[in-house]
């Protein structure tokens, strides 16, 4: 992002498109449905619209494109979109619940050029049925199809709840045995949509989460398994490799925007353009203005998001972690506290945990590099 002569210029290198509102599941924590911040349109964008949006994304320099929904594979023409000439401009990721990845669909996916990975949601073995409404056996079977029929890497996305906290270590062991699975991301649901009413029942206490996360991370550090692990904002496999740390992770200064998602944009099914999938603030609508115009002159009102700098979040300035966490996630801050310019309480807990429980166990050179940024 540049700020020249009083104007913002966004320069995304990656993007996220919601291709449909339809979904065949009813996950208890889904932020997409029953959300007070966003009114979903009745219909989906046409295939021609999506291809036009993709052309515009390519025209502003986007190289990496993620497709999501709803459930992307609910679109009858989704494979046509993936196979289009326009699609060849991007390295592609698909976020999916995995239920519709039958043998026929997987076979066709194997022929899609530049398909980086499939990000498949799985929240445990017993818990998946309770929280997402589908037996985990269906997802596991379809992941097996992918591994047998294609070379497409599978990345598992897991949301921590009270229902699956006890299953995470079992999931670790299962993932470790599957060559097709290249990575595993663990996170908390954001406080939007259905999770607003389900949070009291589904959100585990930090005292319950912390020991489980510590065991997972220390086991990963000790074993160095072949899959990549990401847990919230506190752990990435790159922490084990000092040459990756300085350039990729710990680069915040007080004049930076706190959002690490800024090199990206999201296009919703109604055409609204946002800075990230989680933060419910639009910077324009691609149905009303060309994307390039939106990026060069965001809608009036969006500047309250774009103008934020880490130094504006006063409570963070004296914190020893500020150069590492960058004052945390603005979506978390807003959804947890009601304020954009406020501490992110989720990241605060995570950083204290990381400092106390994880940092001492990292390789010496990694630890020394990180400690340079602790104030």
NUDREN-262641 format. One record per residue (C-alpha): residue number from 1; residue in one letter; x, y, z negated. Coordinates in steps of 0.1 Angstrom, whole numbers, plus 2048, in hexadecimal, padded with zeros to 3 digits. Layout:
N
+-----+-----+-----+-----+-----+
|   n | res |   u |   v |   w |
+-----+-----+-----+-----+-----+
| NUM |   A |   X |   Y |   Z |
...
+-----+-----+-----+-----+-----+
END
This chain:
375
+-----+-----+-----+-----+-----+
|   n | res |   u |   v |   w |
+-----+-----+-----+-----+-----+
|   1 |   X | 800 | 800 | 800 |
|   2 |   X | 80D | 823 | 809 |
|   3 |   X | 801 | 845 | 7FE |
|   4 |   X | 808 | 860 | 817 |
|   5 |   X | 7FB | 883 | 818 |
|   6 |   X | 7E0 | 87C | 7FF |
|   7 |   X | 7D4 | 85C | 811 |
|   8 |   X | 7D7 | 837 | 809 |
|   9 |   X | 7E3 | 81F | 824 |
|  10 |   X | 7DE | 7FA | 81D |
|  11 |   X | 7F5 | 7E1 | 82F |
|  12 |   X | 7E8 | 7BE | 828 |
|  13 |   X | 7FC | 7A0 | 833 |
|  14 |   X | 7E1 | 787 | 827 |
|  15 |   X | 7BB | 786 | 826 |
|  16 |   X | 79E | 773 | 819 |
|  17 |   X | 77D | 76E | 82C |
|  18 |   X | 75D | 761 | 81C |
|  19 |   X | 74E | 74F | 83A |
|  20 |   X | 72D | 745 | 82A |
|  21 |   X | 716 | 74A | 80C |
|  22 |   X | 70B | 726 | 80D |
|  23 |   X | 717 | 70C | 7F4 |
|  24 |   X | 70D | 6E8 | 7ED |
|  25 |   X | 717 | 6EA | 7C8 |
|  26 |   X | 70C | 6FF | 7AB |
|  27 |   X | 72B | 703 | 795 |
|  28 |   X | 724 | 711 | 773 |
|  29 |   X | 73F | 72B | 774 |
|  30 |   X | 73C | 736 | 799 |
|  31 |   X | 741 | 75C | 79C |
|  32 |   X | 732 | 75D | 7BE |
|  33 |   X | 70E | 757 | 7B5 |
|  34 |   X | 6F7 | 768 | 79C |
|  35 |   X | 710 | 784 | 79A |
|  36 |   X | 705 | 7A6 | 78D |
|  37 |   X | 720 | 7B8 | 7A1 |
|  38 |   X | 719 | 7AC | 7C4 |
|  39 |   X | 6F8 | 7A6 | 7D7 |
|  40 |   X | 6FD | 78A | 7F0 |
|  41 |   X | 6EE | 78F | 813 |
|  42 |   X | 6D3 | 777 | 81E |
|  43 |   X | 6E7 | 769 | 83C |
|  44 |   X | 70A | 762 | 846 |
|  45 |   X | 720 | 775 | 85F |
|  46 |   X | 71E | 767 | 882 |
|  47 |   X | 73B | 754 | 891 |
|  48 |   X | 742 | 772 | 8A8 |
|  49 |   X | 743 | 78A | 88B |
|  50 |   X | 75C | 774 | 878 |
|  51 |   X | 772 | 771 | 897 |
|  52 |   X | 770 | 797 | 89B |
|  53 |   X | 77A | 79C | 877 |
|  54 |   X | 797 | 784 | 87D |
|  55 |   X | 7A2 | 797 | 89B |
|  56 |   X | 7A2 | 7B7 | 887 |
|  57 |   X | 7B6 | 7A6 | 86B |
|  58 |   X | 7D0 | 79B | 884 |
|  59 |   X | 7D1 | 7BE | 893 |
|  60 |   X | 7DB | 7CD | 871 |
|  61 |   X | 7F7 | 7B4 | 86C |
|  62 |   X | 7E7 | 799 | 857 |
|  63 |   X | 7FA | 778 | 85A |
|  64 |   X | 7E9 | 762 | 83F |
|  65 |   X | 7C4 | 75C | 83D |
|  66 |   X | 7AF | 749 | 823 |
|  67 |   X | 78C | 73D | 82A |
|  68 |   X | 773 | 738 | 80F |
|  69 |   X | 74E | 73B | 807 |
|  70 |   X | 736 | 730 | 7F8 |
|  71 |   X | 743 | 70F | 806 |
|  72 |   X | 754 | 716 | 828 |
|  73 |   X | 74C | 6F3 | 836 |
|  74 |   X | 726 | 6FB | 832 |
|  75 |   X | 72A | 70F | 852 |
|  76 |   X | 722 | 6F8 | 870 |
|  77 |   X | 73B | 70D | 886 |
|  78 |   X | 757 | 70F | 86C |
|  79 |   X | 76D | 6F7 | 87F |
|  80 |   X | 767 | 70B | 89F |
|  81 |   X | 773 | 72A | 88D |
|  82 |   X | 792 | 718 | 881 |
|  83 |   X | 799 | 70B | 8A4 |
|  84 |   X | 794 | 72D | 8B5 |
|  85 |   X | 7B0 | 73F | 8C8 |
|  86 |   X | 7AD | 75C | 8AE |
|  87 |   X | 7B4 | 743 | 892 |
|  88 |   X | 7D6 | 73C | 8A0 |
|  89 |   X | 7E2 | 75E | 895 |
|  90 |   X | 7E2 | 753 | 870 |
|  91 |   X | 7F0 | 73A | 858 |
|  92 |   X | 7D0 | 72D | 849 |
|  93 |   X | 7C4 | 721 | 827 |
|  94 |   X | 7A2 | 713 | 81F |
|  95 |   X | 792 | 714 | 7FD |
|  96 |   X | 778 | 6F8 | 7FA |
|  97 |   X | 766 | 6E3 | 7E0 |
|  98 |   X | 771 | 6C5 | 7F4 |
|  99 |   X | 74F | 6B4 | 7F6 |
| 100 |   X | 74B | 6B7 | 81C |
| 101 |   X | 76E | 6AB | 825 |
| 102 |   X | 763 | 68A | 834 |
| 103 |   X | 778 | 676 | 84C |
| 104 |   X | 76B | 686 | 86B |
| 105 |   X | 770 | 6AA | 85E |
| 106 |   X | 793 | 6A1 | 850 |
| 107 |   X | 79D | 692 | 872 |
| 108 |   X | 794 | 6B3 | 883 |
| 109 |   X | 7A6 | 6C8 | 86A |
| 110 |   X | 7C6 | 6B5 | 872 |
| 111 |   X | 7C5 | 6C6 | 894 |
| 112 |   X | 7C1 | 6E9 | 888 |
| 113 |   X | 7E2 | 6FD | 88E |
| 114 |   X | 7F3 | 710 | 872 |
| 115 |   X | 7DD | 702 | 857 |
| 116 |   X | 7F3 | 707 | 838 |
| 117 |   X | 7DE | 6F5 | 81E |
| 118 |   X | 7BC | 6EB | 810 |
| 119 |   X | 7B5 | 6F9 | 7EE |
| 120 |   X | 79D | 6E0 | 7DE |
| 121 |   X | 78A | 6E7 | 7BE |
| 122 |   X | 78B | 6CB | 7A4 |
| 123 |   X | 784 | 6D0 | 77F |
| 124 |   X | 78C | 6AE | 771 |
| 125 |   X | 77E | 68C | 774 |
| 126 |   X | 761 | 68B | 75C |
| 127 |   X | 75D | 6B1 | 75A |
| 128 |   X | 75A | 6B7 | 77F |
| 129 |   X | 737 | 6A8 | 77F |
| 130 |   X | 72C | 6BC | 761 |
| 131 |   X | 739 | 6DD | 76C |
| 132 |   X | 738 | 6DC | 792 |
| 133 |   X | 71D | 6C3 | 797 |
| 134 |   X | 72F | 6A9 | 7AC |
| 135 |   X | 742 | 689 | 7A2 |
| 136 |   X | 767 | 68D | 7A4 |
| 137 |   X | 769 | 66C | 7B6 |
| 138 |   X | 75B | 67D | 7D5 |
| 139 |   X | 777 | 697 | 7D4 |
| 140 |   X | 792 | 67E | 7CD |
| 141 |   X | 786 | 668 | 7EA |
| 142 |   X | 787 | 686 | 802 |
| 143 |   X | 7AA | 690 | 7F7 |
| 144 |   X | 7B4 | 66D | 7FF |
| 145 |   X | 7A6 | 671 | 822 |
| 146 |   X | 7BB | 690 | 826 |
| 147 |   X | 7DB | 67F | 81A |
| 148 |   X | 7D6 | 660 | 831 |
| 149 |   X | 7CA | 673 | 850 |
| 150 |   X | 7DE | 693 | 851 |
| 151 |   X | 7FD | 6A5 | 845 |
| 152 |   X | 7E8 | 6C2 | 837 |
| 153 |   X | 7F4 | 6CB | 813 |
| 154 |   X | 7D9 | 6CA | 7F8 |
| 155 |   X | 7DA | 6E3 | 7DC |
| 156 |   X | 7C3 | 6DD | 7BE |
| 157 |   X | 7B1 | 6FA | 7AE |
| 158 |   X | 7A5 | 6F4 | 78A |
| 159 |   X | 791 | 70B | 773 |
| 160 |   X | 796 | 705 | 74E |
| 161 |   X | 777 | 6FF | 73A |
| 162 |   X | 76D | 6EE | 71A |
| 163 |   X | 762 | 6D1 | 72F |
| 164 |   X | 784 | 6C9 | 73F |
| 165 |   X | 79E | 6D6 | 727 |
| 166 |   X | 7A4 | 6B2 | 71A |
| 167 |   X | 7A8 | 6A5 | 73E |
| 168 |   X | 7C4 | 6BC | 74A |
| 169 |   X | 7E0 | 6A5 | 740 |
| 170 |   X | 7CF | 688 | 752 |
| 171 |   X | 7CB | 69E | 771 |
| 172 |   X | 7F0 | 6A6 | 76F |
| 173 |   X | 7F8 | 680 | 771 |
| 174 |   X | 7E0 | 67B | 78D |
| 175 |   X | 7ED | 698 | 7A2 |
| 176 |   X | 811 | 68C | 79C |
| 177 |   X | 809 | 66B | 7AD |
| 178 |   X | 7F9 | 67A | 7CC |
| 179 |   X | 812 | 684 | 7E8 |
| 180 |   X | 7F7 | 697 | 7FB |
| 181 |   X | 7F3 | 6AF | 7DD |
| 182 |   X | 80C | 6CB | 7E0 |
| 183 |   X | 801 | 6E2 | 7C4 |
| 184 |   X | 7EA | 6E7 | 7A6 |
| 185 |   X | 7DC | 709 | 79A |
| 186 |   X | 7CB | 70C | 778 |
| 187 |   X | 7B8 | 72B | 76F |
| 188 |   X | 79B | 739 | 75B |
| 189 |   X | 77A | 742 | 76C |
| 190 |   X | 774 | 768 | 76F |
| 191 |   X | 757 | 777 | 75D |
| 192 |   X | 740 | 77B | 77A |
| 193 |   X | 722 | 769 | 789 |
| 194 |   X | 716 | 74A | 777 |
| 195 |   X | 733 | 74A | 75F |
| 196 |   X | 724 | 769 | 74D |
| 197 |   X | 709 | 753 | 73E |
| 198 |   X | 71E | 733 | 73C |
| 199 |   X | 73D | 742 | 72C |
| 200 |   X | 734 | 73C | 708 |
| 201 |   X | 731 | 717 | 70E |
| 202 |   X | 74D | 713 | 728 |
| 203 |   X | 769 | 72A | 71D |
| 204 |   X | 781 | 717 | 706 |
| 205 |   X | 792 | 72A | 6E9 |
| 206 |   X | 7B6 | 734 | 6ED |
| 207 |   X | 7BF | 71F | 6CF |
| 208 |   X | 7B1 | 700 | 6E2 |
| 209 |   X | 7C1 | 709 | 703 |
| 210 |   X | 7E4 | 713 | 6F8 |
| 211 |   X | 7F1 | 6F1 | 6ED |
| 212 |   X | 7E4 | 6E0 | 70C |
| 213 |   X | 7F4 | 6F9 | 723 |
| 214 |   X | 814 | 6F7 | 710 |
| 215 |   X | 815 | 6D1 | 714 |
| 216 |   X | 80E | 6D4 | 739 |
| 217 |   X | 829 | 6EE | 73F |
| 218 |   X | 844 | 6DE | 72A |
| 219 |   X | 83D | 6BD | 73B |
| 220 |   X | 840 | 6CD | 75D |
| 221 |   X | 861 | 6DE | 753 |
| 222 |   X | 86F | 6BD | 747 |
| 223 |   X | 863 | 6A7 | 764 |
| 224 |   X | 865 | 6BF | 782 |
| 225 |   X | 84A | 6AC | 796 |
| 226 |   X | 846 | 6B1 | 7BB |
| 227 |   X | 827 | 6C7 | 7B9 |
| 228 |   X | 826 | 6EC | 7B2 |
| 229 |   X | 815 | 6F7 | 792 |
| 230 |   X | 805 | 719 | 78B |
| 231 |   X | 7F4 | 721 | 76A |
| 232 |   X | 7E3 | 743 | 767 |
| 233 |   X | 7FD | 75F | 76A |
| 234 |   X | 815 | 74F | 752 |
| 235 |   X | 825 | 732 | 765 |
| 236 |   X | 831 | 72A | 788 |
| 237 |   X | 848 | 70E | 793 |
| 238 |   X | 85F | 72A | 7A0 |
| 239 |   X | 868 | 732 | 77C |
| 240 |   X | 87E | 713 | 77D |
| 241 |   X | 893 | 721 | 799 |
| 242 |   X | 8A5 | 741 | 791 |
| 243 |   X | 8AB | 74C | 7B5 |
| 244 |   X | 885 | 74F | 7B9 |
| 245 |   X | 87D | 764 | 79B |
| 246 |   X | 88B | 786 | 7A1 |
| 247 |   X | 87C | 78C | 7C3 |
| 248 |   X | 85B | 77A | 7C0 |
| 249 |   X | 84E | 77E | 79D |
| 250 |   X | 85D | 799 | 786 |
| 251 |   X | 85D | 7B9 | 79B |
| 252 |   X | 844 | 7D0 | 78A |
| 253 |   X | 84E | 7F4 | 780 |
| 254 |   X | 838 | 80E | 770 |
| 255 |   X | 831 | 81F | 792 |
| 256 |   X | 823 | 7FF | 7A1 |
| 257 |   X | 7FF | 7F7 | 7A6 |
| 258 |   X | 7F7 | 7DC | 78C |
| 259 |   X | 7E5 | 7C5 | 7A6 |
| 260 |   X | 7FC | 7AB | 7B6 |
| 261 |   X | 7E0 | 7A4 | 7CF |
| 262 |   X | 7E3 | 7C5 | 7E1 |
| 263 |   X | 7F5 | 7B7 | 800 |
| 264 |   X | 7D3 | 7A6 | 806 |
| 265 |   X | 7AF | 7AF | 80E |
| 266 |   X | 78F | 79B | 80B |
| 267 |   X | 771 | 79D | 823 |
| 268 |   X | 750 | 792 | 814 |
| 269 |   X | 733 | 783 | 828 |
| 270 |   X | 721 | 7A5 | 829 |
| 271 |   X | 740 | 7B5 | 839 |
| 272 |   X | 74C | 7C7 | 819 |
| 273 |   X | 772 | 7C9 | 815 |
| 274 |   X | 781 | 7C6 | 7F3 |
| 275 |   X | 7A4 | 7C5 | 7E5 |
| 276 |   X | 7A0 | 7A2 | 7D6 |
| 277 |   X | 786 | 787 | 7D3 |
| 278 |   X | 781 | 78E | 7AE |
| 279 |   X | 77E | 7B4 | 7AB |
| 280 |   X | 75B | 7C0 | 7B4 |
| 281 |   X | 764 | 7E1 | 7C5 |
| 282 |   X | 762 | 7E7 | 7EB |
| 283 |   X | 779 | 7FD | 7FE |
| 284 |   X | 763 | 7FD | 81D |
| 285 |   X | 74D | 7E7 | 834 |
| 286 |   X | 75B | 7D7 | 854 |
| 287 |   X | 738 | 7D7 | 863 |
| 288 |   X | 737 | 7FD | 860 |
| 289 |   X | 75B | 807 | 867 |
| 290 |   X | 779 | 7F6 | 878 |
| 291 |   X | 790 | 7E5 | 85F |
| 292 |   X | 7AE | 7FB | 869 |
| 293 |   X | 799 | 81A | 860 |
| 294 |   X | 790 | 80B | 83E |
| 295 |   X | 7B4 | 803 | 836 |
| 296 |   X | 7C0 | 826 | 840 |
| 297 |   X | 7A3 | 838 | 830 |
| 298 |   X | 791 | 823 | 815 |
| 299 |   X | 76E | 82D | 80B |
| 300 |   X | 76B | 84A | 7F3 |
| 301 |   X | 769 | 83B | 7D0 |
| 302 |   X | 782 | 81F | 7D6 |
| 303 |   X | 79F | 836 | 7CC |
| 304 |   X | 798 | 82F | 7A7 |
| 305 |   X | 7A5 | 80C | 7AF |
| 306 |   X | 7C1 | 816 | 7C7 |
| 307 |   X | 7CF | 832 | 7B2 |
| 308 |   X | 7D6 | 81D | 793 |
| 309 |   X | 7FA | 819 | 788 |
| 310 |   X | 808 | 804 | 76C |
| 311 |   X | 812 | 824 | 75A |
| 312 |   X | 7EC | 82E | 758 |
| 313 |   X | 7E5 | 810 | 741 |
| 314 |   X | 7F3 | 821 | 723 |
| 315 |   X | 7EE | 805 | 70B |
| 316 |   X | 806 | 7EF | 720 |
| 317 |   X | 823 | 808 | 722 |
| 318 |   X | 832 | 7FE | 700 |
| 319 |   X | 82D | 7D8 | 707 |
| 320 |   X | 84C | 7C3 | 70D |
| 321 |   X | 83B | 7B0 | 728 |
| 322 |   X | 82F | 7CD | 73E |
| 323 |   X | 84A | 7C8 | 759 |
| 324 |   X | 842 | 7A3 | 75B |
| 325 |   X | 81C | 7A3 | 75B |
| 326 |   X | 817 | 7C6 | 76B |
| 327 |   X | 7FB | 7CD | 752 |
| 328 |   X | 7E8 | 7AF | 75D |
| 329 |   X | 7CA | 7AA | 774 |
| 330 |   X | 7B3 | 7C7 | 77B |
| 331 |   X | 796 | 7B0 | 781 |
| 332 |   X | 79B | 79F | 75F |
| 333 |   X | 79F | 7C1 | 74F |
| 334 |   X | 77F | 7CE | 75E |
| 335 |   X | 76A | 7AF | 758 |
| 336 |   X | 777 | 7A9 | 735 |
| 337 |   X | 776 | 7CD | 729 |
| 338 |   X | 761 | 7E1 | 741 |
| 339 |   X | 77E | 7F8 | 74A |
| 340 |   X | 797 | 7F7 | 767 |
| 341 |   X | 7B1 | 80A | 755 |
| 342 |   X | 7B4 | 7F3 | 737 |
| 343 |   X | 7C9 | 7D6 | 72B |
| 344 |   X | 7C1 | 7B4 | 739 |
| 345 |   X | 7BB | 7A0 | 719 |
| 346 |   X | 7BE | 77F | 72A |
| 347 |   X | 7E1 | 787 | 737 |
| 348 |   X | 7EB | 795 | 714 |
| 349 |   X | 7E5 | 774 | 704 |
| 350 |   X | 7F6 | 761 | 720 |
| 351 |   X | 815 | 776 | 71F |
| 352 |   X | 819 | 772 | 6F9 |
| 353 |   X | 815 | 74D | 6FE |
| 354 |   X | 82E | 74C | 71A |
| 355 |   X | 848 | 760 | 706 |
| 356 |   X | 844 | 74A | 6E7 |
| 357 |   X | 83E | 728 | 6F4 |
| 358 |   X | 84B | 725 | 718 |
| 359 |   X | 867 | 73D | 71E |
| 360 |   X | 87F | 72C | 705 |
| 361 |   X | 87B | 70C | 71A |
| 362 |   X | 884 | 71A | 73C |
| 363 |   X | 8A6 | 715 | 74C |
| 364 |   X | 8C0 | 72C | 73D |
| 365 |   X | 8C5 | 741 | 75D |
| 366 |   X | 89F | 745 | 762 |
| 367 |   X | 89B | 74F | 73E |
| 368 |   X | 8B7 | 769 | 740 |
| 369 |   X | 8A8 | 779 | 75F |
| 370 |   X | 886 | 77B | 74F |
| 371 |   X | 893 | 78A | 72F |
| 372 |   X | 8A3 | 7A6 | 743 |
| 373 |   X | 87F | 7B2 | 74A |
| 374 |   X | 873 | 7B0 | 726 |
| 375 |   X | 873 | 7D3 | 717 |
+-----+-----+-----+-----+-----+
END
